[in-house]
Amino acid sequence: MSEKTLDIQFQKQLPKNLLSNLAYLTINLVIGLALVPFFLETLGESAYGLIPLATSFTSFITLFIDVVNEAISRYLTIDLQRGDRKKAVITFNTSLIGTLVILLIVTPIGLIFALLSPTIFNIGDTVATDVIWLFALVIISVLIRAWSSNFSVILFAYNRIDLKNHVNNTNLIAQIISVVLLFTLLEPTLPFVGLSYLIAACMALFLSIVFSRKICPFLNISITAFSLFHLKEILSTAFWLAILRMGVVLRNQAALIITNIVLGSIVATEFSLVLTWNTLIVGLLGLITTCFSPMIFSYRAKDNKESMVTFTAFSVKIVTLLTALLVGLVCVFSSQLMTIWVGQNYADLSLLVWITVIASIFMVQFSCCGSITAAYIRVRTPGLIYLVAGGFNVILALTLSLVFNMGIYGIALATTITTLITDGLFGPIYAAHILKAPLITFVKPAFPGYVALLILLVLGFLFMQVVSISGIVPTFLAGGSIATVYCVILWCAVLNKGERKNILRIFPPSLDRKLLWNNKRE
């Protein structure tokens, strides 16, 4: 049964999605920043370094289940947005059953890795059984979250990112409450950290099911709706997505693992602290770009390439300009931020912050147009390129750190260089190629962001040579002042009238009209 094409009500839903993204970001930021000193104080530096290592390691374990879900997400989203209910039911049930089988296969493999983790990694003086339990519980929780994405993709297809964020918020809040209660009522141990991940994952799964049933009640679970032919089609796409994802993992996650093995757990802990800023920036802007993804799939469902090009190019320009501000502030005030966050002992990681965080602007640029590749199922070439780039990143990281004695800085620099090549150049160029647009269509809009970042870094560096800033209040006042001046210049001199008008449309209608009227008067 086919119905009319789904209206995702992009403009109406965008303010809700952005506000929910902001709420999720705030909760994620507060919990993320608060947990680090909490874990450092209760577990110690060496033991804490194993937590981000475990979550990074699960990226390899969950690779295959994730790519299958990603492939299914593409098919299910297009089916739902085209109003093809019959095909959507088949895709949904093929997804549930297929990923469940893969999950059952991957789980014992993951548990074997958990058993071997104390011998693979440098765990310092941490008890081996604690490390095994940490890895095992984190792996199981991540697999549960991966399977729950079968339900959350329904929310994505209907542009209900606000509900997806409710699920994510529940996961974060449940995790922090669980770990604090376990540490307080019992004792601080790594297994309890893993248990908190598991509790949170189960609660998030339950909420995903409830919301998906509410939004799309006709997608019933039915074994008879499973299609082996459709599964083969999905797995074919998933294979190349797996190749692509392996390259991304080798680029993004291998750095921390290489650091642990080559330079030890203490240096790996320091690097994980620095990577937190990169993760926060990419996560923040990623929450914005996720609001754009349903629109790209909507254009794909309607086969409207021209509007997709215009929409994506605008997204790249705006989001990279915002990223430039965040990257610039984190780099300029890196010493102050590290001191405020985890103490004076980590203030000398400033240079490492600069090298690491700059890569985020390329990641965000590609996140604006990455959905195009998925929407058109053009993943073979990107898969091969990213896999080669991932291997190149590992070789370059080992070469710079060991042969050229650059240590941790060489590992970080290798990742930034590789990210520039893949996300700053190849990804946007290939997305334009898919749409048969000029190859620099999604590269050129990022130039204002690059220039803005360069200016911020140069002026910020000179500013810090003249002015001495310390303490949380002066740091945030200085950062707020820079951000205010930046936004004023951006609004008045960088954005044209049409771009300003498009931005104002994200506000509620009454406020939108008021701001637009004031803008006309100016």
ZARO-224839 format. One record per residue (C-alpha): residue number from 1; residue in three letters; x, y, z. Coordinates in steps of 0.05 Angstrom, whole numbers, plus 5000, padded with zeros to 4 digits. Example, Ala and Ser with C-alpha at 12.3 -4.5 7.8 and 13.67 -1.06 7.14 Angstrom:
% ZARO-224839
{atom 1, 'ALA', {5246, 4910, 5156}} {atom 2, 'SER', {5273, 4979, 5143}} 
***
This chain:
% ZARO-224839
{atom 1, 'MET', {5000, 5000, 5000}} {atom 2, 'SER', {5029, 5066, 4978}} {atom 3, 'GLU', {5006, 5134, 5002}} {atom 4, 'LYS', {5026, 5205, 4985}} {atom 5, 'THR', {5098, 5227, 4997}} {atom 6, 'LEU', {5112, 5242, 5070}} {atom 7, 'ASP', {5114, 5316, 5089}} {atom 8, 'ILE', {5170, 5321, 5141}} {atom 9, 'GLN', {5149, 5393, 5157}} {atom 10, 'PHE', {5222, 5415, 5158}} {atom 11, 'GLN', {5212, 5488, 5175}} {atom 12, 'LYS', {5160, 5474, 5228}} {atom 13, 'GLN', {5200, 5419, 5261}} {atom 14, 'LEU', {5268, 5453, 5255}} {atom 15, 'PRO', {5261, 5497, 5318}} {atom 16, 'LYS', {5240, 5437, 5360}} {atom 17, 'ASN', {5297, 5396, 5333}} {atom 18, 'LEU', {5348, 5450, 5346}} {atom 19, 'LEU', {5322, 5463, 5416}} {atom 20, 'SER', {5324, 5389, 5432}} {atom 21, 'ASN', {5394, 5386, 5403}} {atom 22, 'LEU', {5414, 5444, 5448}} {atom 23, 'ALA', {5385, 5408, 5508}} {atom 24, 'TYR', {5421, 5344, 5489}} {atom 25, 'LEU', {5486, 5382, 5479}} {atom 26, 'THR', {5480, 5416, 5546}} {atom 27, 'ILE', {5467, 5351, 5583}} {atom 28, 'ASN', {5522, 5316, 5544}} {atom 29, 'LEU', {5571, 5373, 5557}} {atom 30, 'VAL', {5556, 5379, 5631}} {atom 31, 'ILE', {5558, 5304, 5643}} {atom 32, 'GLY', {5619, 5294, 5599}} {atom 33, 'LEU', {5660, 5349, 5632}} {atom 34, 'ALA', {5637, 5330, 5702}} {atom 35, 'LEU', {5650, 5256, 5695}} {atom 36, 'VAL', {5724, 5264, 5676}} {atom 37, 'PRO', {5747, 5296, 5742}} {atom 38, 'PHE', {5699, 5250, 5779}} {atom 39, 'PHE', {5730, 5188, 5748}} {atom 40, 'LEU', {5801, 5216, 5757}} {atom 41, 'GLU', {5788, 5227, 5831}} {atom 42, 'THR', {5753, 5161, 5845}} {atom 43, 'LEU', {5789, 5113, 5798}} {atom 44, 'GLY', {5857, 5146, 5786}} {atom 45, 'GLU', {5890, 5169, 5723}} {atom 46, 'SER', {5912, 5101, 5697}} {atom 47, 'ALA', {5845, 5067, 5707}} {atom 48, 'TYR', {5806, 5126, 5678}} {atom 49, 'GLY', {5846, 5122, 5613}} {atom 50, 'LEU', {5817, 5052, 5602}} {atom 51, 'ILE', {5745, 5079, 5597}} {atom 52, 'PRO', {5753, 5120, 5533}} {atom 53, 'LEU', {5798, 5064, 5508}} {atom 54, 'ALA', {5741, 5014, 5517}} {atom 55, 'THR', {5691, 5058, 5481}} {atom 56, 'SER', {5741, 5069, 5425}} {atom 57, 'PHE', {5754, 4995, 5420}} {atom 58, 'THR', {5680, 4980, 5413}} {atom 59, 'SER', {5680, 5021, 5349}} {atom 60, 'PHE', {5716, 4962, 5317}} {atom 61, 'ILE', {5670, 4910, 5349}} {atom 62, 'THR', {5605, 4944, 5328}} {atom 63, 'LEU', {5629, 4962, 5259}} {atom 64, 'PHE', {5588, 4910, 5222}} {atom 65, 'ILE', {5524, 4918, 5260}} {atom 66, 'ASP', {5529, 4993, 5252}} {atom 67, 'VAL', {5538, 4991, 5177}} {atom 68, 'VAL', {5480, 4944, 5168}} {atom 69, 'ASN', {5436, 4992, 5208}} {atom 70, 'GLU', {5462, 5050, 5166}} {atom 71, 'ALA', {5444, 5015, 5102}} {atom 72, 'ILE', {5375, 4997, 5128}} {atom 73, 'SER', {5366, 5069, 5152}} {atom 74, 'ARG', {5374, 5093, 5081}} {atom 75, 'TYR', {5324, 5044, 5052}} {atom 76, 'LEU', {5272, 5052, 5108}} {atom 77, 'THR', {5277, 5128, 5107}} {atom 78, 'ILE', {5265, 5131, 5032}} {atom 79, 'ASP', {5208, 5081, 5036}} {atom 80, 'LEU', {5173, 5120, 5091}} {atom 81, 'GLN', {5183, 5188, 5059}} {atom 82, 'ARG', {5156, 5161, 4993}} {atom 83, 'GLY', {5095, 5135, 5030}} {atom 84, 'ASP', {5108, 5062, 5009}} {atom 85, 'ARG', {5081, 5027, 5072}} {atom 86, 'LYS', {5085, 4956, 5045}} {atom 87, 'LYS', {5159, 4963, 5027}} {atom 88, 'ALA', {5173, 4999, 5093}} {atom 89, 'VAL', {5144, 4940, 5133}} {atom 90, 'ILE', {5188, 4892, 5094}} {atom 91, 'THR', {5250, 4935, 5105}} {atom 92, 'PHE', {5235, 4945, 5179}} {atom 93, 'ASN', {5226, 4871, 5194}} {atom 94, 'THR', {5285, 4851, 5151}} {atom 95, 'SER', {5324, 4901, 5193}} {atom 96, 'LEU', {5302, 4874, 5260}} {atom 97, 'ILE', {5314, 4801, 5245}} {atom 98, 'GLY', {5378, 4812, 5204}} {atom 99, 'THR', {5412, 4856, 5255}} {atom 100, 'LEU', {5391, 4809, 5312}} {atom 101, 'VAL', {5426, 4751, 5278}} {atom 102, 'ILE', {5488, 4793, 5266}} {atom 103, 'LEU', {5486, 4816, 5338}} {atom 104, 'LEU', {5484, 4744, 5363}} {atom 105, 'ILE', {5545, 4729, 5320}} {atom 106, 'VAL', {5584, 4791, 5341}} {atom 107, 'THR', {5571, 4785, 5416}} {atom 108, 'PRO', {5615, 4724, 5430}} {atom 109, 'ILE', {5670, 4754, 5387}} {atom 110, 'GLY', {5666, 4818, 5428}} {atom 111, 'LEU', {5669, 4779, 5493}} {atom 112, 'ILE', {5731, 4742, 5470}} {atom 113, 'PHE', {5764, 4809, 5458}} {atom 114, 'ALA', {5742, 4831, 5527}} {atom 115, 'LEU', {5777, 4770, 5557}} {atom 116, 'LEU', {5841, 4787, 5519}} {atom 117, 'SER', {5839, 4862, 5533}} {atom 118, 'PRO', {5887, 4860, 5594}} {atom 119, 'THR', {5940, 4827, 5550}} {atom 120, 'ILE', {5928, 4872, 5489}} {atom 121, 'PHE', {5930, 4939, 5524}} {atom 122, 'ASN', {5975, 4972, 5575}} {atom 123, 'ILE', {5930, 4972, 5638}} {atom 124, 'GLY', {5983, 4995, 5688}} {atom 125, 'ASP', {5967, 4971, 5759}} {atom 126, 'THR', {5893, 4962, 5745}} {atom 127, 'VAL', {5863, 4894, 5763}} {atom 128, 'ALA', {5856, 4851, 5701}} {atom 129, 'THR', {5787, 4824, 5719}} {atom 130, 'ASP', {5761, 4895, 5727}} {atom 131, 'VAL', {5786, 4912, 5657}} {atom 132, 'ILE', {5752, 4849, 5628}} {atom 133, 'TRP', {5685, 4867, 5660}} {atom 134, 'LEU', {5691, 4939, 5636}} {atom 135, 'PHE', {5703, 4919, 5564}} {atom 136, 'ALA', {5650, 4863, 5565}} {atom 137, 'LEU', {5595, 4907, 5593}} {atom 138, 'VAL', {5611, 4966, 5548}} {atom 139, 'ILE', {5611, 4920, 5487}} {atom 140, 'ILE', {5543, 4890, 5505}} {atom 141, 'SER', {5513, 4959, 5518}} {atom 142, 'VAL', {5538, 4986, 5452}} {atom 143, 'LEU', {5508, 4926, 5415}} {atom 144, 'ILE', {5441, 4939, 5449}} {atom 145, 'ARG', {5444, 5012, 5428}} {atom 146, 'ALA', {5462, 4990, 5357}} {atom 147, 'TRP', {5401, 4945, 5354}} {atom 148, 'SER', {5356, 4999, 5382}} {atom 149, 'SER', {5373, 5042, 5322}} {atom 150, 'ASN', {5323, 5000, 5283}} {atom 151, 'PHE', {5270, 5038, 5321}} {atom 152, 'SER', {5303, 5106, 5324}} {atom 153, 'VAL', {5311, 5109, 5249}} {atom 154, 'ILE', {5235, 5114, 5245}} {atom 155, 'LEU', {5239, 5178, 5285}} {atom 156, 'PHE', {5293, 5203, 5237}} {atom 157, 'ALA', {5251, 5188, 5176}} {atom 158, 'TYR', {5193, 5228, 5205}} {atom 159, 'ASN', {5241, 5285, 5223}} {atom 160, 'ARG', {5227, 5275, 5297}} {atom 161, 'ILE', {5298, 5287, 5318}} {atom 162, 'ASP', {5270, 5317, 5382}} {atom 163, 'LEU', {5245, 5249, 5403}} {atom 164, 'LYS', {5311, 5217, 5383}} {atom 165, 'ASN', {5345, 5266, 5430}} {atom 166, 'HIS', {5297, 5247, 5486}} {atom 167, 'VAL', {5323, 5176, 5478}} {atom 168, 'ASN', {5395, 5200, 5478}} {atom 169, 'ASN', {5383, 5244, 5539}} {atom 170, 'THR', {5352, 5185, 5576}} {atom 171, 'ASN', {5414, 5144, 5559}} {atom 172, 'LEU', {5461, 5198, 5587}} {atom 173, 'ILE', {5421, 5213, 5650}} {atom 174, 'ALA', {5411, 5140, 5666}} {atom 175, 'GLN', {5485, 5128, 5658}} {atom 176, 'ILE', {5506, 5184, 5704}} {atom 177, 'ILE', {5454, 5167, 5757}} {atom 178, 'SER', {5473, 5094, 5755}} {atom 179, 'VAL', {5548, 5105, 5761}} {atom 180, 'VAL', {5541, 5156, 5817}} {atom 181, 'LEU', {5495, 5110, 5857}} {atom 182, 'LEU', {5539, 5049, 5846}} {atom 183, 'PHE', {5602, 5087, 5865}} {atom 184, 'THR', {5569, 5119, 5926}} {atom 185, 'LEU', {5530, 5060, 5954}} {atom 186, 'LEU', {5582, 5007, 5937}} {atom 187, 'GLU', {5651, 5026, 5913}} {atom 188, 'PRO', {5686, 5059, 5854}} {atom 189, 'THR', {5706, 5005, 5805}} {atom 190, 'LEU', {5712, 4998, 5729}} {atom 191, 'PRO', {5659, 4942, 5725}} {atom 192, 'PHE', {5607, 4990, 5754}} {atom 193, 'VAL', {5624, 5039, 5699}} {atom 194, 'GLY', {5608, 4985, 5648}} {atom 195, 'LEU', {5545, 4966, 5686}} {atom 196, 'SER', {5521, 5039, 5682}} {atom 197, 'TYR', {5529, 5036, 5606}} {atom 198, 'LEU', {5488, 4972, 5604}} {atom 199, 'ILE', {5431, 5000, 5647}} {atom 200, 'ALA', {5428, 5063, 5605}} {atom 201, 'ALA', {5427, 5024, 5539}} {atom 202, 'CYS', {5368, 4981, 5562}} {atom 203, 'MET', {5328, 5043, 5582}} {atom 204, 'ALA', {5343, 5077, 5516}} {atom 205, 'LEU', {5321, 5015, 5478}} {atom 206, 'PHE', {5254, 5014, 5515}} {atom 207, 'LEU', {5241, 5088, 5501}} {atom 208, 'SER', {5260, 5080, 5427}} {atom 209, 'ILE', {5207, 5025, 5420}} {atom 210, 'VAL', {5154, 5068, 5454}} {atom 211, 'PHE', {5167, 5129, 5411}} {atom 212, 'SER', {5171, 5091, 5345}} {atom 213, 'ARG', {5105, 5056, 5359}} {atom 214, 'LYS', {5073, 5123, 5374}} {atom 215, 'ILE', {5099, 5157, 5310}} {atom 216, 'CYS', {5091, 5099, 5262}} {atom 217, 'PRO', {5041, 5047, 5290}} {atom 218, 'PHE', {5033, 5009, 5224}} {atom 219, 'LEU', {5104, 4982, 5227}} {atom 220, 'ASN', {5088, 4918, 5263}} {atom 221, 'ILE', {5137, 4863, 5278}} {atom 222, 'SER', {5125, 4804, 5232}} {atom 223, 'ILE', {5171, 4746, 5216}} {atom 224, 'THR', {5133, 4734, 5150}} {atom 225, 'ALA', {5153, 4804, 5127}} {atom 226, 'PHE', {5226, 4785, 5128}} {atom 227, 'SER', {5256, 4786, 5057}} {atom 228, 'LEU', {5320, 4747, 5043}} {atom 229, 'PHE', {5326, 4782, 4975}} {atom 230, 'HIS', {5320, 4851, 5009}} {atom 231, 'LEU', {5371, 4829, 5061}} {atom 232, 'LYS', {5421, 4811, 5007}} {atom 233, 'GLU', {5410, 4880, 4975}} {atom 234, 'ILE', {5420, 4914, 5042}} {atom 235, 'LEU', {5482, 4872, 5059}} {atom 236, 'SER', {5513, 4890, 4992}} {atom 237, 'THR', {5507, 4963, 5010}} {atom 238, 'ALA', {5530, 4948, 5081}} {atom 239, 'PHE', {5593, 4914, 5056}} {atom 240, 'TRP', {5619, 4978, 5024}} {atom 241, 'LEU', {5595, 5019, 5083}} {atom 242, 'ALA', {5636, 4972, 5127}} {atom 243, 'ILE', {5697, 4986, 5085}} {atom 244, 'LEU', {5684, 5061, 5091}} {atom 245, 'ARG', {5671, 5056, 5165}} {atom 246, 'MET', {5735, 5016, 5177}} {atom 247, 'GLY', {5774, 5072, 5145}} {atom 248, 'VAL', {5739, 5123, 5189}} {atom 249, 'VAL', {5753, 5082, 5251}} {atom 250, 'LEU', {5826, 5073, 5231}} {atom 251, 'ARG', {5830, 5149, 5224}} {atom 252, 'ASN', {5791, 5171, 5286}} {atom 253, 'GLN', {5798, 5115, 5337}} {atom 254, 'ALA', {5865, 5084, 5321}} {atom 255, 'ALA', {5903, 5144, 5348}} {atom 256, 'LEU', {5883, 5131, 5420}} {atom 257, 'ILE', {5899, 5057, 5414}} {atom 258, 'ILE', {5967, 5070, 5382}} {atom 259, 'THR', {5982, 5120, 5437}} {atom 260, 'ASN', {5966, 5070, 5491}} {atom 261, 'ILE', {6008, 5015, 5460}} {atom 262, 'VAL', {6067, 5058, 5438}} {atom 263, 'LEU', {6070, 5112, 5491}} {atom 264, 'GLY', {6035, 5081, 5551}} {atom 265, 'SER', {5970, 5090, 5590}} {atom 266, 'ILE', {5988, 5158, 5622}} {atom 267, 'VAL', {6001, 5192, 5555}} {atom 268, 'ALA', {5938, 5158, 5528}} {atom 269, 'THR', {5898, 5188, 5585}} {atom 270, 'GLU', {5925, 5258, 5569}} {atom 271, 'PHE', {5908, 5248, 5495}} {atom 272, 'SER', {5838, 5224, 5513}} {atom 273, 'LEU', {5827, 5288, 5552}} {atom 274, 'VAL', {5847, 5329, 5491}} {atom 275, 'LEU', {5804, 5287, 5445}} {atom 276, 'THR', {5744, 5305, 5488}} {atom 277, 'TRP', {5745, 5376, 5461}} {atom 278, 'ASN', {5746, 5351, 5389}} {atom 279, 'THR', {5688, 5304, 5406}} {atom 280, 'LEU', {5648, 5359, 5438}} {atom 281, 'ILE', {5657, 5406, 5378}} {atom 282, 'VAL', {5640, 5353, 5327}} {atom 283, 'GLY', {5582, 5330, 5370}} {atom 284, 'LEU', {5555, 5401, 5377}} {atom 285, 'LEU', {5556, 5417, 5303}} {atom 286, 'GLY', {5535, 5346, 5287}} {atom 287, 'LEU', {5471, 5359, 5325}} {atom 288, 'ILE', {5458, 5416, 5277}} {atom 289, 'THR', {5475, 5377, 5214}} {atom 290, 'THR', {5429, 5319, 5236}} {atom 291, 'CYS', {5372, 5368, 5229}} {atom 292, 'PHE', {5391, 5376, 5156}} {atom 293, 'SER', {5397, 5302, 5139}} {atom 294, 'PRO', {5321, 5288, 5135}} {atom 295, 'MET', {5315, 5344, 5085}} {atom 296, 'ILE', {5369, 5313, 5041}} {atom 297, 'PHE', {5332, 5246, 5042}} {atom 298, 'SER', {5267, 5283, 5027}} {atom 299, 'TYR', {5299, 5314, 4965}} {atom 300, 'ARG', {5324, 5245, 4946}} {atom 301, 'ALA', {5255, 5216, 4953}} {atom 302, 'LYS', {5229, 5270, 4906}} {atom 303, 'ASP', {5291, 5266, 4861}} {atom 304, 'ASN', {5303, 5341, 4869}} {atom 305, 'LYS', {5378, 5348, 4858}} {atom 306, 'GLU', {5378, 5423, 4846}} {atom 307, 'SER', {5346, 5439, 4913}} {atom 308, 'MET', {5392, 5389, 4947}} {atom 309, 'VAL', {5454, 5424, 4920}} {atom 310, 'THR', {5430, 5493, 4942}} {atom 311, 'PHE', {5409, 5469, 5010}} {atom 312, 'THR', {5474, 5431, 5023}} {atom 313, 'ALA', {5520, 5487, 5000}} {atom 314, 'PHE', {5484, 5535, 5046}} {atom 315, 'SER', {5491, 5485, 5104}} {atom 316, 'VAL', {5566, 5477, 5091}} {atom 317, 'LYS', {5579, 5552, 5094}} {atom 318, 'ILE', {5539, 5566, 5157}} {atom 319, 'VAL', {5562, 5506, 5197}} {atom 320, 'THR', {5636, 5514, 5180}} {atom 321, 'LEU', {5632, 5587, 5201}} {atom 322, 'LEU', {5603, 5566, 5268}} {atom 323, 'THR', {5655, 5511, 5275}} {atom 324, 'ALA', {5711, 5562, 5263}} {atom 325, 'LEU', {5687, 5602, 5323}} {atom 326, 'LEU', {5685, 5542, 5369}} {atom 327, 'VAL', {5752, 5514, 5345}} {atom 328, 'GLY', {5784, 5583, 5351}} {atom 329, 'LEU', {5759, 5594, 5422}} {atom 330, 'VAL', {5781, 5525, 5446}} {atom 331, 'CYS', {5850, 5533, 5415}} {atom 332, 'VAL', {5862, 5604, 5439}} {atom 333, 'PHE', {5839, 5589, 5510}} {atom 334, 'SER', {5864, 5517, 5511}} {atom 335, 'SER', {5910, 5525, 5571}} {atom 336, 'GLN', {5857, 5561, 5612}} {atom 337, 'LEU', {5803, 5510, 5593}} {atom 338, 'MET', {5847, 5450, 5611}} {atom 339, 'THR', {5865, 5483, 5678}} {atom 340, 'ILE', {5793, 5499, 5695}} {atom 341, 'TRP', {5770, 5429, 5675}} {atom 342, 'VAL', {5822, 5380, 5701}} {atom 343, 'GLY', {5875, 5423, 5735}} {atom 344, 'GLN', {5940, 5461, 5724}} {atom 345, 'ASN', {5979, 5397, 5710}} {atom 346, 'TYR', {5945, 5391, 5642}} {atom 347, 'ALA', {5954, 5463, 5620}} {atom 348, 'ASP', {6016, 5445, 5579}} {atom 349, 'LEU', {5973, 5403, 5532}} {atom 350, 'SER', {5955, 5467, 5495}} {atom 351, 'LEU', {5995, 5451, 5431}} {atom 352, 'LEU', {5964, 5382, 5428}} {atom 353, 'VAL', {5895, 5414, 5433}} {atom 354, 'TRP', {5911, 5459, 5374}} {atom 355, 'ILE', {5935, 5402, 5330}} {atom 356, 'THR', {5876, 5357, 5348}} {atom 357, 'VAL', {5817, 5405, 5349}} {atom 358, 'ILE', {5831, 5437, 5281}} {atom 359, 'ALA', {5811, 5372, 5248}} {atom 360, 'SER', {5739, 5381, 5272}} {atom 361, 'ILE', {5724, 5435, 5220}} {atom 362, 'PHE', {5737, 5385, 5164}} {atom 363, 'MET', {5694, 5332, 5198}} {atom 364, 'VAL', {5636, 5380, 5205}} {atom 365, 'GLN', {5643, 5403, 5133}} {atom 366, 'PHE', {5635, 5332, 5109}} {atom 367, 'SER', {5577, 5317, 5157}} {atom 368, 'CYS', {5537, 5369, 5118}} {atom 369, 'CYS', {5542, 5330, 5053}} {atom 370, 'GLY', {5556, 5259, 5077}} {atom 371, 'SER', {5482, 5241, 5074}} {atom 372, 'ILE', {5484, 5250, 4999}} {atom 373, 'THR', {5529, 5190, 4992}} {atom 374, 'ALA', {5481, 5148, 5034}} {atom 375, 'ALA', {5419, 5174, 4999}} {atom 376, 'TYR', {5444, 5153, 4930}} {atom 377, 'ILE', {5479, 5089, 4955}} {atom 378, 'ARG', {5545, 5111, 4924}} {atom 379, 'VAL', {5590, 5080, 4976}} {atom 380, 'ARG', {5639, 5036, 4939}} {atom 381, 'THR', {5689, 5089, 4918}} {atom 382, 'PRO', {5686, 5126, 4986}} {atom 383, 'GLY', {5695, 5060, 5021}} {atom 384, 'LEU', {5759, 5044, 4984}} {atom 385, 'ILE', {5786, 5115, 4992}} {atom 386, 'TYR', {5771, 5118, 5066}} {atom 387, 'LEU', {5801, 5049, 5079}} {atom 388, 'VAL', {5866, 5069, 5044}} {atom 389, 'ALA', {5865, 5135, 5082}} {atom 390, 'GLY', {5855, 5098, 5148}} {atom 391, 'GLY', {5915, 5053, 5134}} {atom 392, 'PHE', {5955, 5114, 5113}} {atom 393, 'ASN', {5936, 5148, 5179}} {atom 394, 'VAL', {5963, 5089, 5220}} {atom 395, 'ILE', {6028, 5087, 5180}} {atom 396, 'LEU', {6037, 5162, 5184}} {atom 397, 'ALA', {6022, 5163, 5259}} {atom 398, 'LEU', {6074, 5110, 5273}} {atom 399, 'THR', {6125, 5143, 5227}} {atom 400, 'LEU', {6118, 5213, 5257}} {atom 401, 'SER', {6116, 5189, 5329}} {atom 402, 'LEU', {6172, 5137, 5325}} {atom 403, 'VAL', {6217, 5153, 5265}} {atom 404, 'PHE', {6214, 5228, 5272}} {atom 405, 'ASN', {6209, 5226, 5348}} {atom 406, 'MET', {6147, 5271, 5349}} {atom 407, 'GLY', {6112, 5227, 5401}} {atom 408, 'ILE', {6039, 5243, 5415}} {atom 409, 'TYR', {6043, 5305, 5371}} {atom 410, 'GLY', {6060, 5262, 5311}} {atom 411, 'ILE', {6000, 5217, 5323}} {atom 412, 'ALA', {5953, 5277, 5329}} {atom 413, 'LEU', {5982, 5311, 5268}} {atom 414, 'ALA', {5974, 5247, 5226}} {atom 415, 'THR', {5900, 5245, 5243}} {atom 416, 'THR', {5890, 5319, 5225}} {atom 417, 'ILE', {5925, 5311, 5158}} {atom 418, 'THR', {5885, 5250, 5140}} {atom 419, 'THR', {5820, 5284, 5160}} {atom 420, 'LEU', {5836, 5343, 5116}} {atom 421, 'ILE', {5847, 5297, 5056}} {atom 422, 'THR', {5784, 5254, 5067}} {atom 423, 'ASP', {5732, 5301, 5098}} {atom 424, 'GLY', {5757, 5368, 5075}} {atom 425, 'LEU', {5771, 5349, 5002}} {atom 426, 'PHE', {5750, 5280, 4978}} {atom 427, 'GLY', {5683, 5273, 5013}} {atom 428, 'PRO', {5653, 5340, 4991}} {atom 429, 'ILE', {5682, 5332, 4920}} {atom 430, 'TYR', {5652, 5263, 4913}} {atom 431, 'ALA', {5584, 5286, 4939}} {atom 432, 'ALA', {5584, 5340, 4885}} {atom 433, 'HIS', {5603, 5288, 4833}} {atom 434, 'ILE', {5543, 5245, 4852}} {atom 435, 'LEU', {5496, 5304, 4840}} {atom 436, 'LYS', {5532, 5322, 4775}} {atom 437, 'ALA', {5549, 5390, 4803}} {atom 438, 'PRO', {5616, 5427, 4796}} {atom 439, 'LEU', {5667, 5389, 4838}} {atom 440, 'ILE', {5682, 5448, 4885}} {atom 441, 'THR', {5608, 5460, 4900}} {atom 442, 'PHE', {5614, 5436, 4972}} {atom 443, 'VAL', {5687, 5457, 4981}} {atom 444, 'LYS', {5681, 5530, 4961}} {atom 445, 'PRO', {5628, 5547, 5014}} {atom 446, 'ALA', {5676, 5524, 5068}} {atom 447, 'PHE', {5729, 5575, 5050}} {atom 448, 'PRO', {5698, 5631, 5092}} {atom 449, 'GLY', {5701, 5584, 5152}} {atom 450, 'TYR', {5774, 5567, 5139}} {atom 451, 'VAL', {5792, 5641, 5132}} {atom 452, 'ALA', {5753, 5659, 5195}} {atom 453, 'LEU', {5789, 5604, 5234}} {atom 454, 'LEU', {5857, 5627, 5210}} {atom 455, 'ILE', {5842, 5699, 5231}} {atom 456, 'LEU', {5816, 5677, 5299}} {atom 457, 'LEU', {5878, 5634, 5312}} {atom 458, 'VAL', {5928, 5688, 5292}} {atom 459, 'LEU', {5893, 5745, 5328}} {atom 460, 'GLY', {5878, 5701, 5388}} {atom 461, 'PHE', {5951, 5679, 5393}} {atom 462, 'LEU', {5975, 5751, 5391}} {atom 463, 'PHE', {5922, 5772, 5441}} {atom 464, 'MET', {5945, 5718, 5491}} {atom 465, 'GLN', {6017, 5742, 5484}} {atom 466, 'VAL', {5996, 5811, 5508}} {atom 467, 'VAL', {5940, 5796, 5558}} {atom 468, 'SER', {5945, 5747, 5615}} {atom 469, 'ILE', {5880, 5711, 5630}} {atom 470, 'SER', {5867, 5660, 5685}} {atom 471, 'GLY', {5806, 5636, 5722}} {atom 472, 'ILE', {5738, 5615, 5698}} {atom 473, 'VAL', {5704, 5684, 5698}} {atom 474, 'PRO', {5758, 5722, 5659}} {atom 475, 'THR', {5764, 5665, 5610}} {atom 476, 'PHE', {5690, 5662, 5595}} {atom 477, 'LEU', {5684, 5738, 5592}} {atom 478, 'ALA', {5741, 5742, 5542}} {atom 479, 'GLY', {5712, 5684, 5501}} {atom 480, 'GLY', {5643, 5714, 5503}} {atom 481, 'SER', {5670, 5781, 5479}} {atom 482, 'ILE', {5706, 5748, 5421}} {atom 483, 'ALA', {5645, 5708, 5403}} {atom 484, 'THR', {5601, 5770, 5404}} {atom 485, 'VAL', {5647, 5810, 5358}} {atom 486, 'TYR', {5654, 5749, 5312}} {atom 487, 'CYS', {5578, 5739, 5306}} {atom 488, 'VAL', {5566, 5813, 5291}} {atom 489, 'ILE', {5619, 5814, 5236}} {atom 490, 'LEU', {5592, 5748, 5210}} {atom 491, 'TRP', {5520, 5774, 5207}} {atom 492, 'CYS', {5536, 5842, 5178}} {atom 493, 'ALA', {5595, 5829, 5131}} {atom 494, 'VAL', {5599, 5755, 5113}} {atom 495, 'LEU', {5527, 5732, 5104}} {atom 496, 'ASN', {5485, 5760, 5047}} {atom 497, 'LYS', {5413, 5781, 5053}} {atom 498, 'GLY', {5385, 5714, 5029}} {atom 499, 'GLU', {5428, 5674, 5078}} {atom 500, 'ARG', {5406, 5719, 5136}} {atom 501, 'LYS', {5334, 5709, 5116}} {atom 502, 'ASN', {5342, 5634, 5114}} {atom 503, 'ILE', {5373, 5634, 5184}} {atom 504, 'LEU', {5316, 5675, 5212}} {atom 505, 'ARG', {5267, 5623, 5188}} {atom 506, 'ILE', {5289, 5575, 5243}} {atom 507, 'PHE', {5256, 5619, 5295}} {atom 508, 'PRO', {5182, 5613, 5315}} {atom 509, 'PRO', {5137, 5652, 5267}} {atom 510, 'SER', {5123, 5711, 5313}} {atom 511, 'LEU', {5196, 5720, 5332}} {atom 512, 'ASP', {5217, 5707, 5260}} {atom 513, 'ARG', {5173, 5764, 5234}} {atom 514, 'LYS', {5199, 5811, 5288}} {atom 515, 'LEU', {5272, 5796, 5273}} {atom 516, 'LEU', {5260, 5799, 5198}} {atom 517, 'TRP', {5226, 5867, 5205}} {atom 518, 'ASN', {5285, 5894, 5246}} {atom 519, 'ASN', {5332, 5866, 5194}} {atom 520, 'LYS', {5294, 5902, 5139}} {atom 521, 'ARG', {5298, 5967, 5177}} {atom 522, 'GLU', {5373, 5960, 5184}} 
***
